[in-house]
Amino acid sequence: MRYLARASHLVLAVSLVSCDSATGPGDNDPFAAALGRLGVGAFASCGVRGGAAYCWGEGVSGQLGNGITETSLVPVAVSGGQSFSSVSGGMNHSCGLTSARQAFCWGSNESGQLGNGTTTNSSTPVAVAGGLSFSTISAGFAFTCALTVGGAAYCWGEAGLGNSTTTNSSVPVAVAGGHQFTSISAADGDEGYSACALAVGGSAYCWGDNWAGQLGDGGASGSGSLEPVAVTGGHTFQSIGVSDAHACGLTTAGEVYCWGWNHQYQLGDGTTTNRSTPVKVGGGLSFAALFVGEYTNCGVSEPGAAFCWGDNRSGQLGTGTAGGNNITPTAVAGGHSFATIGLGWNYTCGITMAGQALCWGRNDRGQLGNGTTTDSSVPIPVTGWN
């Protein structure tokens, strides 16, 4: 069994999870051990090391969690003294789960995405209301979703909440349908609100906007859903992730299927045609883990070799060049063996099997964490992480 995380939308941690994924097969599995420890947001990333959370990149909304609203080119410690087990990055907010399974969020809160019953921004972690114990959390564009230990889904913030209404909520509300889920992913893109989750047994469900077919149910363009709908195709997925109007799933056979928006070849089927049902990613590779980003996705093979496809305008594919697109998965340069990867807006970060934190792509707001604002088309170390 392996995993997929949103790069979503995802987070960074060594010793450091995409935010966003299911339980693992065992502590000796490197992909399971890294799950949730790397959380990459739109313009900022966070990671967990020894229980402490660190963030870097844009901080104007307080999403770095260090008590101020300034950008940092290197990792800074999240305030509050909580012991985190995982973190997740959204558009302008971040969230984490403590070792006691309590949820905290920080950053922008105009839609209630921090979940503390207010719409006031916070530059330090605030406890999510309701007293629920969560197993995984995923920060999206202006909303957040999480799963309880029992697999019940809850969301809070703006739209995309899956609770049969279009009303914002500043506290967690239950996703309709009564499903028991093993993983959940909230889209962190600005092209619509949607989320997907993987049910016990491997069937996938999505809800929210559907203008590009990102719900994967074969419905007409624009036919969004306020409740979870089943993704078509009969695939048995190990994991699922969603980002900017597209989603992907990793099957139990190691194959990747994607659906939704495809203007940057992010579906990996060799076209730019939007798809309302899952299509298989080309290239013939088998993956152990999958990570979904804004217009770029990456897969990691069993030995840890990383391959990415889609948009490469800032070098976020990590192939040594910037510009254009890759139609099918292409190897990330450097020969690194990755345990986890997270994708933001035109940049990517990863944690190697040896615990090294690396980032590549766009860096105008310090999102690569190396003390500069210079883009890089190959993986470079995050300052002070190792």
N, C-alpha and C positions, 0 to 999 in steps of 0.2 A: 504494500500500500504506500502511495506517495502523495504529494501535495501540490496545490496551486494556491498562490496568494495574489491579492490585488496589488499591485504595485502601488495596486492601488495602491497604491495606492499603495504600500507596505512600509515596515519600520526596520531600524538597524540595531542590532545588538550582538555582542559576542559574549560568549558564555551566554553571547548576545542572542517576534512574529508578528501579510499580509492583508499582518493584519488579518487575522482574517482566515484562519483555516481550521482544519479538523484535528482530532486527537491522533496520536501517532502509534506506530506498531511496537515501539520499544525504545528504551533509552540509548541502545547501541546504534540506532539509526541516525546518521548525521543530519539527514533532512528533517527528521522529527525533532532532533535536539535544537535545531536552529529555528524552528517554526515560531513565528511571532516576534522574533528578536530583532527583526529589521523592519522598520516602518517608514516608508518613503512617501512624503506628501507632495503637493504641487510644487512648492518652492523651498521646502524645508524637510529635513529628515531627523528621525530620532532613533536611538538604539539603547539597549539595555546591557549593562555589563556589571556583573556581581550584584544585581538587584537595583543598581542606580541607573537612572535614565539620563541620557545626554542628547541634546539636539543641536542642529546647526543649519545655517541658511537664513532665509527671510524670517524676520521676527516682528514685523510691524503690527501684527494683531495679537502678539503675545504667544504665538504658537511654539516658541522655543521653551516656554515654561520656566524661565529663569528670573521672573519678576520684573522684567523690563520689556520694552517694545522696540528693540533694536536688532538689526541683522548681525549675525556672527559668522565669520568665515571659517571658524573652527568649532568643534563640539564644546558646548557649555552644559553644566549640570542643571537638571530640572530641580526646582525648589520643592520643599515640602517634606523631604525625608521619607517618602514612601518607598517601599521595596517592591519594585515592579518585576513582573515575569514576562510581560510583553507590551509592545507599543504599536500604535498605528497612526499614520499621517493622512490628513485630509487636505482640503483646499487651503484653508487658513486656520485650521485647528488640529490638535493632536489629542490622542487618548491613550490610556494605558490601563492594564489590569495589574493589581498587586498580587503578591503571593497568596493573599487571603481571598482572591477573586473579586475584590471590590474595584469598581470602575471609577477612574478619574479622567477628566478632560480639561484642556486649557486652550486659550486662543480666542478666535472670533466666535461670537455667540448671538449674532443678530437674529437668528432664526430658532434659537434654543438648542443648537447642536451640542452644547456642553452638557445638557441634560440635568442641570441643577435647579430647574424651576424658574430661571431668570432668562433675560436676553442681554445680559451685561457681559462684555468681554472680560476675560481673566488671563493675566500673564503668569499665573501660578495654577497648579492643579486644583480643581474643585471636584468634590464627590458627586457622582451621578445619583440623583434622587431615586428613592424607591427601595433601597436596601436589598436589591437582587444580587445574587452571586452569579457571575458570568464566567464562561469558559473561553470565550474569544470575543474580540471587538474589532470593528472596522469603521474608521472615520471616512466619510465621504465628502461631497462638495459642501453642503450646508446642512448635513444630517449625519447621524451616526446609527449604526446597527450593531447588535450584539446577541450572543446566544447564552442562555442560562446553562447551568451544569446539566440540566435535564433535556436540553436541546430546543427549548422554546425560544422563538425569535422576538426581539423587541427593537424598536427604532425610535428616534427622537430627532427633532429639528424641523426642517422644511420639506414638505411633500415627500414622495417616495417612501412613505412609512409603512405601506402595506396593510393599513388598518381599516380599509374601506372608506376612508374620508380623504379630503384634500386640506385638512386643517393642520397647521403647524402645531407641534407640541414641544414644550421645554422640559418634559419629563418622559421617561420611557413608556411607550404604548405597545401592546401586544400586536404582532403581525397576525392577520386573520388566517383562518384555515386549519389551525390546530395541528400543523405539521411538526414532526420532530426532526430537527436539522442537525447536521454534523459540522457544517461550515457556512459562513456567510460573508458577503462582500458588498460594500456600498460604493457606488460610482463616485469618483472624486473629480470628474470632468464637469465643464460648464455647458455641455450640450444636452442637458436633460438629467432628470433625477430617476435613477433606477437602481435596483439591487437584485442580487441573485443568491440563492442558498442551495445547498446540497442536502437532500433528505437521506435518512437512513435507508440503505438499499441502493443508493447511487443515482436516484432520479433527481433532476435539476428543476428548480422553480425560480421564476423571476417576476418582478412587479415594477410598476412605475411607468415612465415614458417609453414609447415604442416607435418614434418617428423613423428610426432606421432599422427596425426589426430586432432591436436589442433584447426583447423578451424571448425570442427564439421559439415562439409558439406558432409561427406561420401566419399570424394575423396580419391584417392590412396595415399599411403604414399609418401611423397616428393613432392606432387603436391601443392606447395604453390600458393598464389595468391597475386598479386600486388594491388588488389582492394578488397573492401568488398564483401564477399560471404555469402549467407544466411545459418544459422545453420539449419540443418534438424530436423524434428520431430514434427513441428507444435505447439510447446509449446509457451505459452504466459508468458514471463518473466517479473518480476518486476525489476530485476537487473542482472548484469552480471559482472564477473571478470575473469582475466587471469593472470597466473604467469608462472612458468618454464615449458613450453610446454604442459600445460593443462588449461582448462577453466571450469567454473561452472556457472550455472544460477539458480536463485530463481524464481519459478513460482508464479503466483498470488494465487495459492492454498497453498503456503508455502512449496512446495516440492523442493528438490534440484536435479538437473541433472548436470553431469559432463562429460567431454570428453577429449581425448588426451592421454598424457603420464600417465602410471599407475604403474610404477615400485615400488612405495612405498605405494600402496593401496590408493593413493590420490583421486581416482575417487569414492571410497566408495561403490563399487559394490561387494566387497568380492573377487576380483580377482586382478591379476597384468597384465591383458591383456589391451593393448592400445585400445582405442575406437575412431573411426572417426565419430561417431554420439553420441548424448547424452544418458547416462544411468542413471537411478535413483539411488541416494544414499540410502543405506539400513538403517535399524534401526527404520523406521516408525515414525520418529519425524517430527513435523511441525515447521518451522522456521519463524521468523519475520525479520531476517537479516542474511546475509551470507558474509563471508570474505575468500578470496583465497590467499594462500601463496605458497612458492616454491614447497614443496612436502607435505604440510599440509594445511588443510582447517578447518574453524570453522563456526558454526552456532549459532545464539542466538535465543532463544524462546521468546514468547511474554512477559513473566515476566522478561526476562533478563538472564536466565540461559544459560551458554555457553557449547557447546559440540564441540569437535574437533576430527579429524581422519587423518590417513596417517602416515607420518614419525614421529618418536619420539626419534631420536638418542640423542638429548640433553635435553629431557624433555619438548619440545615445545608444547606438548599436554596439559600440566598442570595437569596431573592426579596423580602426586606424585611419579611417577617412570620415569626412562629414559631408552631408548633402545627399539628396536623392532618397531612394527607398530601397529596401531589400524585399523582394517578393517572397522568398522562402527563408527559413532559418539559416543564419550564417554565423560561424564561430566567432566568439569574442576573443580578441587578441590577448596574448600574454601567457597562455597556457595555464591559467589559474584553475583550481578545482573548487567550485563554489558549493556551499551548503544552502545558501538562500540568496535571493535577489529581490530588489524592490525597484519600481519605476515611478518617477515623478513626471513633471511636465518637461520633456526633452532632456532628461538626465536619468541615470541609472546608478544604483549602488548595490553592492553585494558583500557577503561575508564568506570567506574561503573556509575550507575544511580546517585550516590551521588557525582560524580566528582572526585573520587579517581583514580589515574593512577597506574596501576600495570603491571609488565612484568614478563616473565618466559621463561626458556630455556637456550640457549647458551649465554655466557657472557664473552668470551675471549677478547672482545674489548670494554667492558663497555656498551653493547647494552641494558642491563636491567636497566641502569640508577640509580643503588643503591649504587654507590661508590666503588664497588668491581669488580673483574673479575671472580667470582665464579658462576657457573651455578646453576639454580634452577628449579626443576620440579614442583613447585607450584607457584602461583602468589605472587610476593613481591612488596612492594611500591616503586615507583620512588622517589628518594630523592628530597625533597623540593617542590614537586608538590602540596601537599595539605596543 
